[in-house]
Amino acid sequence: SELCQQLEAIGKGGILDSAPTIFEGVQQEYGRVEKALRAFYPDEAAEAPPHLEDIFDPSPLEDLKSLEELGDFSLQDTIDLFFDDVPKRLKAAHSAMKESDTETWGREAHTIKSSARDLGGKQLAETCQKLETLGKEGINEGALDLLEKVQEEFRAFKSVLRDYLKAQS
């Protein structure tokens, strides 16, 4: 809680130079607290939410930031395009599932996977890979459940990525 208070205080102060370091500390402490709680409440461990580092890996974003320095590339435009494109692709995948068109929803999952991976969306990319594999193999069973999971993970990734970008600016 002390680290969160520090993060809150620097956010209110508007000087965010130390925010990434403090946020890293928050993530580490969260992992320690979660581990202790899982040991204390083992029955709830199966229901625990994913770790932040399972949802998001910032290293691909750092690679993309280096492209901005070369010109003719905007990371923010790329992220905005991703946020605008994914809901359309999810809708197309859902429609394709109604028609049992495994090739189309597999292709949509592939596209989301690639973009998510490029932006650091680890868990989203992994789930899209599973969905893509079902599509390639022509398997409809379980696909709708995976698509719903992709939708949830997209919302989680979007939130985490926005928070990360705010902390970086």
Stockholm file with secondary structure:
# STOCKHOLM 1.0

chainA/1-169         SELCQQLEAIGKGGILDSAPTIFEGVQQEYGRVEKALRAFYPDEAAEAPPHLEDIFDPSPLEDLKSLEELGDFSLQDTIDLFFDDVPKRLKAAHSAMKESDTETWGREAHTIKSSARDLGGKQLAETCQKLETLGKEGINEGALDLLEKVQEEFRAFKSVLRDYLKAQS
#=GR chainA/1-169 SS CHHHHHHHHHHHHTCCTTHHHHHHHHHHHHHHHHHHHHHHCGGGGGGCCCCHHHHBCSHHHHHHHHHHHHSSCCHHHHHHHHHHHHHHHHHHHHHHHHTTCHHHHHHHHHHHHHHHHHHTBHHHHHHHHHHHHHHHTTCCTTHHHHHHHHHHHHHHHHHHHHHHHHHHC
#=GC SS_cons         CHHHHHHHHHHHHTCCTTHHHHHHHHHHHHHHHHHHHHHHCGGGGGGCCCCHHHHBCSHHHHHHHHHHHHSSCCHHHHHHHHHHHHHHHHHHHHHHHHTTCHHHHHHHHHHHHHHHHHHTBHHHHHHHHHHHHHHHTTCCTTHHHHHHHHHHHHHHHHHHHHHHHHHHC
//
